[in-house]
Amino acid sequence: MELPLENDPNLYLTTSSSQTHLQFAYGNLNVAGVRQRCGGSRQHSEPVYDVYQFYLTERHLDEETFFAAVAQMLKADDVTATARWV
């Protein structure tokens, strides 16, 4: 279920045999107390999004392996250390 959130924190990932599509909502900027949508003509700076990919160990589908991998991606420093920037 998708909700029309102003600041939607969700990533929508769809894959096929040859492509991966990532869709996400742009954030809002708060400049001098005035909230503006990204891409507006009055904004002074634009947020930059970095996307990283991290592959789980192949054929290891147990819960312990999955949560150990998730634990490596909980903080921004962990993501930059363990994942690949795309």
Order of alpha helices (4+ residues) and beta strands (2+ residues): beta-beta-beta-beta-beta-alpha-alpha-beta
